[in-house]
Structure formats: C-alpha cells, structure tokens
Amino acid sequence: MFDRIRNSFALARSSWDVLRQNRRFILFPIFSGIGCTLVLASFAVPLAIAAMNGGFDVHAHKQPPWWTYVIAFAFYFCNYFVIVFCNSALISCAVMTFAGEEPTVGDGFRAAAARLPQILAWALLSATVGVLLKVIENAHQRGSEIISFLLGTAWTVITFFVVPVLVVEKAGPFEAIRRSVQLLKDAWGEALFEHWGLGFFMFLLAIPGVVLLFLGIGLATQVPPIGLLIVAVAIIYLLGCSAASSALNTIFLAALYQWAAYKTLPVSFSRAEIEGAFQPKSRRWDNY
C-alpha cells in the first residue's frame, strides 16, 4: 500500500513537472470552464425566465415531464462536447510534448478539430448515457439511486482511456470503449488507483486555499476589507488549483495511455513510476 501511495505521488510530481514546463497547458481547463459556464447560462437563463413567467411548474408533476429529459440531453451533449474537445486538445499537446515537441495552444485545438467527428460521436453517446442514468435515478423505486450510482461508476471505469484513444487512434466511440477496457484489463486496473492518488495530491495543494477561505470569512464580520480581500485571494487560489488539477489529470492520463498502448516512456516520467502504475497485483505481492 505504501509503495502504491509513494508511486502515485511520484507520478503526480512528474505530471506537475510537465505542467510547470508547459504552463500554457493550464489554459485548456480554463477555456473548458468558460465554455461550460456559457453552456450552463444558455440553458439556465431561458428556463429561469420561463419559470418566473409561469411557463411551467416542474413541482406539479410527480415525475419530471418528458421534455425535461430532452433539455437534459441537449445540455449534456453541449457540456460533454466542450469538455471532451478541450481535453482532446490538451492530450494532443501532452502527446506532442512526450515526443520532444513544443506544441502551442493553437496546435492543440487544431489537433482536436481534426478529431471533430469522433468527439461529436462520443459527446452524443455520453449524453445518452447521462440521460439514461438520470431516468434510472428518478424512477422512485427502491435502490434506483444506488443502481444509477453503480452504473455511473462502472461507466467511468470502462471509459477511463476513451479520450486518449479518440485523439491518438481516431477510433469511434464504441471501438474506443472496447480499446479502453482492453488497456485496463492489460494493466490489471492498477492505474486507476494511481489516478485517484493524484486527486489526493491536489487535495493537499488545495488545503491552504480552504484555510484562507475560512479565515477570510471569519475576518469579514470583524474587519470587512481585510476579510473580503482574503476571501478573494482564497477563491482565486482554489480556482487555480481546480484548473491545475484538471490539467494534471489529463497529462497524467495521456502519460499512462502512451505507456499502456505503446510502451513508450513519456518525457519527464521515469520507467519505475510508469511500470509501478501498471504492475500486476501478483507482482506487487512478490515484493514482500
């Protein structure tokens, strides 16, 4: 267990080195966040205006009206498209960097645009799955929320490597899922633990921002100018951590995919770190 945690943090540091040497990569999560905010506003504002004008009353129905699922599908599709497009651009840049190139932000977006059919198809499939999970969750039957959660978790696991497959191999959505499952099977699924370890690494980086936020809120009632200033600094720090976390996750995913698919060592990563993320469980026990 301790070896796995140590290896997870080593991979996180290597991903951080790639991001530190290519600071422009953090722009992709920022663009993704802006795009998702615009998508949310484009759906939320019209619905809010219609609700205030008495256009509909969702609470009057025991079950959500059928048209809410149509809107949910459209929202999921647009949201997934923005996220996958920006992630595809960042993965393209990461793969170029691993090959010794120095890609620009424009290079990443051009590479993502070249995979537009695959990205649109994947966004369509993801939106369909998202709506189906929401239907199951709203079924109001015993255990429906648990079933939805379990299916959602399974979907997240089997699609772990889908976006890199879409970008590098230009595969369709169903072929990308099959390939993702194959890579996970070959890796014994051990890479998933390393990925969650990266999340813990970012959680530790976010702690100072959380402390500052609570400190600022406490001071805001006594010394408003200083308290509000600290709150603003904390929010900016946490937003930066969120963008960095997203970029690190994508860089990390690209590195794992490159090794899993082609056994090519990414730049800034050591062979021991990468092999540790894919070491079969039986071999782990051999180390003791």
N, C-alpha and C positions, 0 to 999 in steps of 0.2 A: 504493500500500500504506500509506504513512504517513498519507495523508488518511483512509483507512478506519479505521486504528487510532485516530487522533485523534477521528474522529466517533464511534467505538464508546465511547471513554472519555467523550465529551461526553454521550452517551445514558445511560451509567451514572451520571454525576453528576446528570442530570435525574431519573432514577429514584430516586436517593438523596434528592433534594430532596423528591420526593413522599412517600417513606417517612419522612423526617425531620419533615415537616409533619403526617403522619398515623401517629404511632408505634404506634397500636393495630393497624395492619395487620400488624405482626410477630406478633401473637397467632395469626393463621391458620396459619402454618407450625408454630408451637408446638403448637397443637391437632392439626394433622396428624401431627406427630411422636409425640405422646402416643397418638393413635389407632392409628397403625401399630405402635407398641410393644405396645399391648394386643392387636392382631390377631396379632402375632408370638408373643406369650406364649400366646394362646389355642390356637395350633396347636402350638407347640414343646413346651410343658409336657406335654400329653397324650401326644405322640409320645415324648418322653423317658422318661416313666413307663412306657409300654408297652414301650419298648426295654429298659429296666432289668429289667422283669419277664419278659423273654424272649418278648414277644408277637410279635415279628417280627425278621428278620435280613435287612436290605437287602443286605448284602455277600454273602449266599449266592446272589444272582442275578447273572448276567452283565448282564442288562438290568434296569432298575428295574421292580418289579412294577406292574401296571396301576393298582392302587389309589393309587399314589403320584401319578399324574397327576390323579386325581380330587381328592386332597387339595391338590395344587399349584393346580388350577383354583379351588378354593374359597378358597385363600389369596390367589391373585392377585386374585380378584374382590373380596374384602373389602378388600384393601390398596388396589387401584385406586379403589374406591368412596370410601374415606376421603380419599385424596389428591385425587381429582377434585372431591369435594364441597367440601373446604376451599379448593382453588384456585378453584373457581367462586365461592365466597363472596368471596374476595379480588378476583377480576376484577370482580365486580359492584360492589364498593366502589370499585375503581380507576376504573371507567367513570363511576360517580356523581361521583367527585372531579373527573374530567376535565370534567364538565358543570357544575362550580361548586358541587356539593352537598357536604355534610359528613356522610357516612354513618357509622353506628356499626357495631360488630361484629355486633350483632343484625340490622341491615339486611342485612348481607352474607349471614348464614346464612338469613335469610328468603328472600332472592332465590335462593339455592342450593336451598332446599327447594321453591321454585316450579318449579325445573327438575329435580325428582327423577326423573321418567320418563326424561328424556334422559341424566341422569348414570348411572342404573342400566343403561340400554341400552349406554352407552359402556363402563362397567366390565365388562359381560358380554362385549362384543366384545374389549376389551383383554385380558381374562383368557384368552379363547380363543386369541388370537394369541400370548400369552405361553406357553401350554402347547404350542402347535404349534412354536414356536421351540425350546422345551426338548426336544421329541421329536426334532426335527432334530439338535439339538446332541448328544443321547445316541445317535444312530444308529450310532456307532462305524464310520462309513465315512470314507474319505479325503476330507478337506475339509469334513466335516459342520459342524465348529465355525466354519470360515470362512464357510460358506454361512449359518449361523444368525446370525453377526455382521453380515454384509452385509444380510440381510433385516431384521434388527432395526434397523440404521441407516437403511435405506430407510423402514421403518415410522415411525421417529422423525421423519424429514424430512417425509414427506407428511402427518403428523398435527400439524404444528407449530402451526397455528391452530385445531385442533379444539375445544379447551375454550372459547376466546372465542366461537366460532361457536355452541356448545351454549348458552352463557349468554345471549348477546345475541339470536341469531336463533332460539333454541329449536328447532334442527334435530335430526333423528335422527342416529344415528352414521354411516350411510353418506352421507347428504347433507352432514354436517359434514366428512367426509373429502374429498368432491368439492369442497366450498367451500374447504377448506384448500389443496388442490392448486391451485385456480384463483387464490387470492390469492398463493400462492408463485410461480406462473407469471407473474402480472401484475407481481410485484415482482422478477422475474428471479432469485429465490432469494437476493438480496444480503442480505436481512435476517438470514439465518442466520449470516453472518459477524459481524454486529453482536452477535448473541446470544451467540456464543462469546467475543467480546471482553469482554462483561460478566462472563463466567466468569473471564477473566484478571484483570479489575479486582478481583473478590472474592478471587482467589488472592493478590494483592498485599496486600489487607487482612488476610488470614489469616497472613501471614508472621510478624508479631510474636508471635502465639499459638504458632506452631510453635517459634520460637526460645525462648520462655518454657518450653514443654513440655520441650524437650531440656535446657535449663538446670536446670529443676526435677528432672528425672530424674538428672542428674549430681550435683546437690547432695544428693539424697535418700540417697545412700550415705555421705555425709560429715556432713551436718547435716540429719538426717531431718525435724525440724519445719519448717524453712525450705523445704527441698526439696519436701515434700509440699504446703505452702501454695502455692508457686509452681506446682506441677503442677495444683492445684485451680483456681487463677486462670486458668491457660492453658486448661484444659478448658472452663471457663465462657465464656471469651472465644471459643474456637473454636465452641462450641455457639451462641453469639450470632451469630457470623459465618455459621454454617450457616443459622440462621433468617432472618437478614437477606438472605443470598444467595437463598434461596427466595422471599422476599417481593419482592426486587428483580427477579428473573427474571419473576415473574408480573405485576408492574406494567409492566415493560418490554414483555412480550408483549401486555398489554392496550393499551398505547400504540401499538405497531406495528399491531395489528389495527384499532384505531379509524381510523388513517390509511389503512391498506390498503383497508379496506372502505368507508369513508365520506368519506375525505379531510378529516376533521375534526381540527384540531390539538389535541392533549391539553394541558391546563393544565400548566405548568412545562417543557414541551418547546418548543424552537424549530423553526421551519419548516425551517431549514437542516439540523438534526440528523435530523429525520424523513425529509426528502426524500433526504438522503445515504444513509440505510439502504435506500432503495428505488430509488436511481439505477441505471438500466441500465448494464451494463458498457460499452456503446458510448459512452455519455456520459462515463463515467469516463476513457476514453482521450482524449476531446476536451479534457479539462482540461490535457493535457500539450502 
